[in-house]
Amino acid sequence: MRREHIVEQLEGMGQGRRPAWHEAVVAYLERWVPRVLHKMLGRRCRYGWLAARFERFHERSLARLVDAASHASLEPRAFDSTLILQSIANLGPGGAERQLVYSLLGIRALGRYNVGVLCQSLQGRNADFFASDLRQGGVEVHELHAMNGTAPPLEGAGALSPLWRTGWDGNAFGRSILDYMRVLRRLRPRVLHTRLDALNVRAGLAGVLVGVPRIVIGLETLPPVHFDFFQPFMRPIYRFLCAQPNVVFVCNSKAGARLYARWLGVDERQISVLYNGVPWPDASAYSEGRAAVRARLGIPASAAVVGSVMRLSSEKRPLLWLSIAAEMARRRSDVFFIVVGGGVLERSVRAEARRLGLTDRLVLTGVTTDPLRLMSAMDLFLLTSSREGLPNVLLEAQSLGLPVAAPPVGGVPEAMACGRSGMLLSSSCPEPCAEQILDALADESWMRTARREGAEFVRAFSMDRMIRETLQLYEIRPDAVAHP
């Protein structure tokens, strides 16, 4: 889209230009009032009249920004027609990161396109968890801050100072936009695929300002207004991106797409649904190692094992998981438990396990590079999240023939054959959940059916299907990609 059209569109959103004194007052309010009210009112300043006023401020700032950044846009022919770039905050051991790895390695294996990932940072615990896998697969791994040291300066960057005032985090947001613009002008990808809200508004907006020919915005489980990282410029930026002809929004569940469409005030059909893909494991190889894994973990071969793979953070509700496990252990003496993963609540989880008397029946493995090996020792997979997109772990569990149980949140009902390969938990209370799971474990007929149905259900979530639909979003015909 040409600069004149974008500026005209944004001026319409912001109801046109205002006198200089009005701009000065608005700039001051934009910079300080949201910060003060955020501290005082918390979530209450995210809705209603007050939120609408802040959003109007940011729409006008966005219009000024696009006008000031017009010099940064490149012509379409200046971009590398063979480069596909995905962008994410880091490469930690999470579901969104794993899907990025599957996607990039799958596209790279086709042989025609160069692929890369641009991370905001690879510093910190496990932030580079998948980096070696990507590099070994021929994917270039870039770190934003490291690249900015070598990226050429952006001419006229001082003209973009109006953006400094758009966030509660002061200059940091505006500077990150400039950082992404510099790096994108250096890499010049044909396709930019961003993932997760906090990064989408930065990298996605920078991509539009630079003129990247095709931009895919990968959404999360819930709109950002539900999270602490939410800032009032997010919806204006998302609405602006949604209106660009070279930008497409994508979510990994129909439930998530509906929620985002409602929050943005757009037609649900404007948000594409791209279901996750999972590699098909050699279930027989894993089942043969089942006894060895149990022996290594100190679990009896005849025990019933309920397990999970999750990040130990509040949205996964690991303490609820432990409460359900404790109730099951109280009712049945031969049930053991495995939890694979780590996170900020790891100490709390270990302390709660001791308090509940689960130390002898629970194995906490920490983070591992081969979770499927540990999952092969389980009889049933239990997830207790308060919010989810389309959980990779449920698909992976079913691919191994594991029955699954999870609450009916987000895209969970779309990730199982409800009642056949798994069951939706009927309550958030430990006692009814424990009873529901124990009844399933005792019903050998249902367990046999669930193992068979799960493996069949997951075939629809193949890697080939995911790569094919991803390329369609990129406006690349899959049949046009030559194999090596």
C-alpha positions in Angstrom: 0.0 0.0 0.0 1.4 3.4 -0.9 2.2 6.0 1.7 -0.6 8.4 0.7 -3.2 5.7 1.1 -1.9 4.6 4.5 -1.7 8.1 5.9 -5.2 8.9 4.6 -6.6 5.8 6.2 -5.0 6.5 9.6 -6.0 10.1 9.6 -9.5 8.8 9.1 -9.1 6.6 12.2 -7.8 9.6 14.2 -10.4 12.0 12.8 -7.8 14.2 11.0 -5.1 16.6 12.0 -5.3 18.9 15.1 -3.7 22.2 16.0 -0.2 22.2 17.3 -1.2 23.0 20.9 -3.7 20.1 20.9 -1.0 17.8 19.7 1.3 18.9 22.5 -1.4 18.3 25.1 -2.3 14.9 23.7 1.4 14.0 23.6 1.8 14.8 27.3 -1.3 12.8 28.2 -0.3 9.9 26.1 3.0 9.7 27.9 2.0 10.0 31.5 -1.8 9.5 32.1 -1.9 5.9 31.0 1.0 5.0 33.3 -0.6 6.6 36.3 -4.0 5.1 35.6 -2.5 1.7 35.0 -1.0 1.8 38.4 -4.1 3.1 40.1 -6.9 1.2 38.2 -5.2 -1.9 36.8 -7.5 -3.8 34.4 -10.3 -1.3 34.8 -8.6 1.1 32.5 -8.7 -1.4 29.6 -12.4 -1.3 28.9 -15.1 1.3 28.3 -14.9 5.0 27.7 -11.4 5.4 29.2 -9.9 2.7 27.0 -11.6 4.2 23.9 -10.1 7.6 24.7 -6.6 6.2 25.0 -7.0 4.2 21.8 -8.0 7.4 20.0 -4.8 9.0 21.2 -2.7 6.1 19.9 -4.5 6.2 16.5 -3.4 9.7 16.0 0.2 8.9 17.1 0.1 6.0 14.6 -1.0 8.3 11.8 2.0 10.6 12.6 4.3 7.7 12.8 3.4 6.3 9.3 3.7 9.8 7.9 7.2 10.3 9.4 8.3 6.8 8.4 7.4 7.1 4.7 11.1 7.4 3.7 11.8 3.9 5.1 9.6 1.9 2.7 11.4 -0.1 0.1 10.1 -1.0 -3.4 8.8 -4.6 -3.8 11.6 -5.6 -6.1 14.2 -4.7 -3.4 13.2 -7.7 -1.3 14.8 -11.2 -1.5 12.2 -13.3 -3.3 13.7 -16.5 -1.7 13.7 -15.5 2.0 11.0 -16.4 4.4 11.6 -14.9 7.9 9.6 -15.9 11.1 9.9 -13.7 14.2 9.4 -14.6 17.8 10.5 -13.3 21.2 12.9 -16.3 21.9 13.4 -20.0 21.3 12.4 -21.3 24.7 10.7 -24.7 25.2 7.1 -23.6 24.5 4.4 -24.6 22.2 4.5 -21.6 19.9 8.3 -22.0 19.6 7.9 -25.7 18.8 5.5 -24.9 16.0 7.9 -22.3 14.6 10.6 -25.0 14.5 8.4 -27.5 12.8 7.3 -24.9 10.3 10.8 -23.6 9.4 12.4 -27.0 9.2 9.5 -28.3 7.0 9.8 -25.3 4.6 13.6 -25.6 4.5 13.4 -29.3 3.7 11.5 -28.4 0.5 14.6 -27.0 -0.9 13.7 -23.8 -2.7 13.5 -21.1 -0.1 15.9 -19.7 2.4 14.4 -19.5 5.9 15.4 -17.7 9.0 14.1 -16.7 12.4 14.5 -13.3 14.0 14.4 -13.5 17.9 14.1 -10.5 20.1 16.7 -12.1 22.5 18.3 -15.4 23.1 19.6 -14.5 26.5 18.2 -16.0 29.7 17.4 -19.5 30.9 16.5 -21.8 28.1 15.9 -18.9 25.7 18.0 -20.7 23.0 16.4 -24.1 23.7 15.6 -24.8 20.0 18.4 -22.8 18.4 20.8 -25.7 17.7 18.0 -27.7 16.1 17.3 -24.9 13.7 20.9 -24.3 12.8 21.5 -28.0 12.2 18.5 -27.9 9.9 19.9 -25.1 7.8 17.8 -22.3 9.3 19.5 -18.9 10.0 19.0 -17.7 13.6 19.2 -14.0 14.1 19.1 -12.0 17.3 17.6 -8.5 17.1 19.9 -6.8 19.5 23.0 -8.4 18.0 22.0 -7.5 14.5 21.3 -3.9 15.3 25.0 -3.5 16.1 25.8 -4.2 12.4 22.6 -3.0 10.7 22.9 0.3 8.8 21.4 3.3 10.5 17.9 4.3 9.5 18.0 7.6 7.7 15.7 10.2 9.4 15.1 8.1 12.5 14.7 11.3 14.5 11.5 12.0 12.6 9.9 9.0 14.2 10.0 10.5 17.8 6.2 10.8 18.0 6.1 7.0 18.6 8.2 7.5 21.8 5.0 8.6 23.5 2.8 5.7 22.6 3.7 3.3 25.5 3.7 3.0 29.2 7.2 1.7 28.9 8.5 5.1 27.7 11.0 5.0 24.8 11.4 1.2 24.8 8.5 0.5 22.5 9.5 3.1 19.9 13.1 2.1 19.9 12.1 -1.6 19.3 10.1 -0.5 16.2 13.2 1.2 14.9 15.3 -1.8 15.7 13.0 -4.1 13.7 12.9 -1.6 10.8 16.7 -1.5 10.6 17.0 -5.3 10.6 14.1 -5.9 8.1 15.7 -3.4 5.7 18.9 -5.3 6.0 17.4 -8.8 5.6 14.7 -7.8 3.1 12.5 -10.9 3.4 9.7 -11.8 0.9 7.6 -13.1 3.8 7.6 -12.0 7.5 5.6 -14.3 9.9 5.4 -12.9 13.4 4.2 -14.8 16.5 2.7 -13.7 19.8 1.0 -10.4 20.6 3.8 -8.4 22.3 6.0 -9.0 19.3 3.4 -8.8 16.6 2.6 -5.1 17.2 6.4 -4.3 16.9 7.6 -6.5 14.1 4.3 -6.5 12.2 4.1 -2.7 12.2 7.8 -2.4 11.3 7.2 -4.8 8.4 4.5 -2.6 7.0 6.5 0.5 7.4 9.5 -1.1 5.6 7.2 -2.5 2.9 7.6 -6.3 3.3 5.5 -7.8 0.5 3.7 -10.4 2.7 3.2 -10.3 6.5 1.5 -13.1 8.5 0.5 -12.2 12.1 0.3 -15.3 14.3 -2.2 -14.7 17.2 -2.2 -16.2 20.7 -4.8 -18.0 22.7 -6.7 -15.0 24.0 -6.6 -11.3 23.0 -3.8 -9.4 24.9 -6.4 -7.3 26.8 -6.6 -10.4 29.2 -2.9 -10.2 30.1 -0.6 -8.0 32.2 1.5 -7.1 29.2 -1.4 -5.4 27.5 -1.0 -1.8 26.4 -3.6 0.5 24.9 -1.8 0.9 21.6 -2.2 -2.8 20.8 -5.7 -2.7 19.4 -5.2 0.4 17.2 -2.0 -1.2 15.8 -3.8 -4.5 15.2 -6.8 -2.8 13.5 -4.4 -0.9 11.3 -2.5 -4.1 10.4 -5.8 -5.9 9.7 -6.7 -3.3 7.1 -3.5 -3.7 5.1 -3.9 -5.8 1.9 -0.5 -7.5 2.4 -1.2 -8.6 6.0 -3.1 -11.7 7.0 -4.0 -12.7 10.6 -3.9 -16.4 11.6 -4.9 -18.3 14.8 -4.4 -22.0 15.6 -8.0 -22.6 16.8 -11.5 -21.5 15.7 -12.2 -20.5 19.4 -9.2 -18.1 19.4 -10.1 -16.6 16.0 -13.6 -15.8 17.3 -12.3 -14.1 20.4 -9.8 -12.0 18.5 -12.4 -11.0 15.9 -14.8 -9.9 18.6 -12.1 -7.9 20.3 -10.9 -6.2 17.1 -14.5 -5.6 15.8 -13.8 -7.4 12.5 -15.5 -10.2 10.6 -14.3 -13.6 11.9 -13.5 -14.6 8.3 -10.7 -12.0 8.3 -8.7 -14.3 10.7 -7.5 -17.5 9.1 -7.3 -20.7 11.1 -4.1 -22.8 10.8 -4.1 -25.8 13.0 -0.8 -27.0 14.5 1.1 -29.8 12.9 2.9 -32.6 14.8 5.4 -35.1 13.4 4.1 -38.6 13.3 6.2 -40.6 15.9 7.2 -44.3 15.7 4.8 -45.4 18.4 6.0 -48.9 18.4 9.6 -47.8 19.1 8.4 -45.7 22.1 6.2 -48.5 23.4 9.1 -50.9 23.4 11.0 -48.5 25.7 8.1 -48.0 28.0 9.3 -50.5 30.6 12.9 -49.1 30.6 11.6 -45.6 31.1 9.5 -46.7 34.0 12.4 -48.6 35.6 14.6 -45.5 35.2 12.1 -43.3 36.9 11.4 -45.8 39.7 7.8 -46.5 38.7 6.5 -50.1 38.9 5.8 -51.8 35.6 2.2 -52.6 36.7 1.3 -49.1 38.0 -1.3 -46.8 36.4 0.6 -43.7 35.4 -1.0 -40.2 34.8 1.3 -37.6 33.5 1.7 -34.2 31.8 4.2 -32.1 29.8 3.8 -28.4 30.7 5.5 -25.2 31.5 5.3 -24.7 35.3 3.6 -21.3 35.1 0.3 -20.0 36.4 -1.8 -20.4 33.3 -1.0 -24.2 33.3 -2.3 -24.5 36.8 0.3 -27.0 38.0 -0.9 -26.7 41.6 -4.4 -27.8 40.6 -2.8 -30.7 38.7 -1.0 -31.7 42.0 -4.3 -31.4 43.9 -6.0 -33.8 41.5 -3.1 -36.2 41.7 -3.2 -36.1 45.5 -6.9 -37.0 45.4 -6.3 -39.8 43.0 -3.4 -41.1 45.2 -5.7 -41.1 48.2 -8.3 -43.2 46.4 -6.0 -45.6 44.6 -2.7 -46.9 45.8 -1.2 -48.1 42.5 -1.4 -44.7 40.6 1.9 -42.9 39.9 2.5 -39.5 38.3 5.0 -37.8 35.9 5.3 -34.1 35.2 7.7 -33.1 32.5 8.8 -29.4 32.3 10.1 -26.4 34.2 9.3 -22.8 34.8 8.8 -20.0 37.3 6.6 -22.1 39.7 9.1 -25.1 39.9 10.0 -24.4 43.5 6.3 -23.9 44.5 5.4 -27.2 42.7 8.1 -29.1 44.5 7.0 -27.7 47.9 3.4 -28.4 47.2 4.2 -32.0 46.2 5.9 -32.5 49.6 3.0 -30.9 51.5 0.5 -33.2 49.7 2.6 -36.3 50.4 3.2 -37.1 46.8 7.0 -37.3 47.0 7.0 -41.1 46.6 4.4 -41.2 43.8 5.4 -38.2 41.7 8.4 -37.8 39.3 9.3 -34.2 38.3 11.7 -34.5 35.4 12.4 -30.9 34.6 12.9 -29.7 31.0 13.9 -32.4 28.5 14.7 -32.5 24.8 12.8 -35.8 24.3 9.4 -35.5 26.1 7.8 -38.2 23.9 10.2 -40.8 25.5 8.8 -39.9 28.9 5.2 -39.7 27.7 5.5 -43.3 26.5 5.6 -44.4 30.2 2.2 -42.8 30.8 -1.3 -44.4 30.6 -3.3 -41.2 30.5 -2.3 -37.6 29.8 -3.8 -34.8 32.0 -3.8 -31.1 31.2 -5.2 -28.5 33.6 -4.6 -25.2 31.8 -6.8 -22.1 32.4 -6.3 -21.1 28.8 -5.0 -22.8 25.7 -4.8 -22.3 21.9 -4.5 -25.7 20.2 -2.3 -27.6 22.6 0.6 -29.4 20.9 1.0 -31.8 23.8 -2.6 -33.1 23.5 -1.9 -33.9 19.8 1.5 -35.5 20.6 0.0 -37.6 23.4 -2.8 -38.9 21.2 -0.2 -39.7 18.4 1.4 -42.1 20.9 -2.0 -43.7 21.7 -2.5 -41.9 25.0 -6.0 -41.0 26.1 -6.2 -37.4 27.2 -8.1 -35.3 29.7 -8.2 -31.5 29.8 -10.6 -28.6 30.7 -12.8 -27.2 27.9 -10.8 -24.0 27.4 -9.8 -22.3 24.1 -9.0 -24.8 21.3 -8.9 -27.9 23.6 -12.2 -29.3 22.3 -10.7 -29.0 18.8 -7.6 -30.9 19.8 -9.3 -34.2 20.6 -12.2 -36.4 19.5 -14.3 -35.6 22.6 -15.6 -38.7 24.3 -13.6 -41.0 22.1 -9.9 -40.2 22.2 -10.2 -38.0 25.3 -12.5 -36.3 27.7 -13.2 -32.8 28.8 -13.0 -32.3 32.6 -16.3 -31.4 34.0 -15.0 -29.3 36.9 -12.1 -27.2 38.2 -12.3 -28.9 41.6 -9.9 -31.7 42.3 -12.4 -34.2 43.7 -14.7 -34.5 40.6 -11.7 -34.4 38.2 -9.9 -37.2 40.1 -13.1 -39.3 40.1 -13.6 -38.7 36.3 -10.0 -39.8 35.6 -10.1 -42.8 37.8 -13.3 -44.0 36.2 -11.6 -43.8 32.8 -8.6 -45.7 34.0 -10.8 -48.4 35.3 -12.8 -48.7 32.1 -10.4 -50.9 30.0 -12.8 -50.9 27.0 -12.9 -47.1 26.8 -9.1 -46.9 27.2 -8.6 -49.3 24.3 -11.0 -47.3 22.1 -9.3 -44.0 23.1 -5.9 -45.3 22.2 -7.1 -46.3 18.8 -9.2 -43.2 18.2 -6.5 -40.8 19.3 -3.9 -42.1 16.9 -6.5 -41.9 14.0 -7.7 -38.4 15.0 -4.2 -36.9 15.0 -3.6 -37.9 11.4 -5.5 -34.7 10.4 -2.8 -32.6 12.1 0.0 -33.8 9.9 3.2 -31.8 9.2 2.5 -32.0 5.4 -0.9 -30.4 5.8 0.5 -27.7 8.1 3.4 -26.8 5.8 1.0 -26.8 2.8 -1.4 -24.4 4.4 1.4 -22.2 5.8 2.7 -21.7 2.2 -0.8 -20.8 1.1 -0.8 -18.1 3.7 2.5 -16.9 2.3 0.9 -16.8 -1.2 3.3 -19.5 -2.3 1.9 -22.5 -4.3 3.1 -25.7 -2.6 3.3 -27.5 -5.9 5.7 -24.7 -7.1 8.3 -25.6 -4.5 10.9 -27.9 -5.9 12.3 -30.7 -3.8 16.1 -31.0 -3.7 
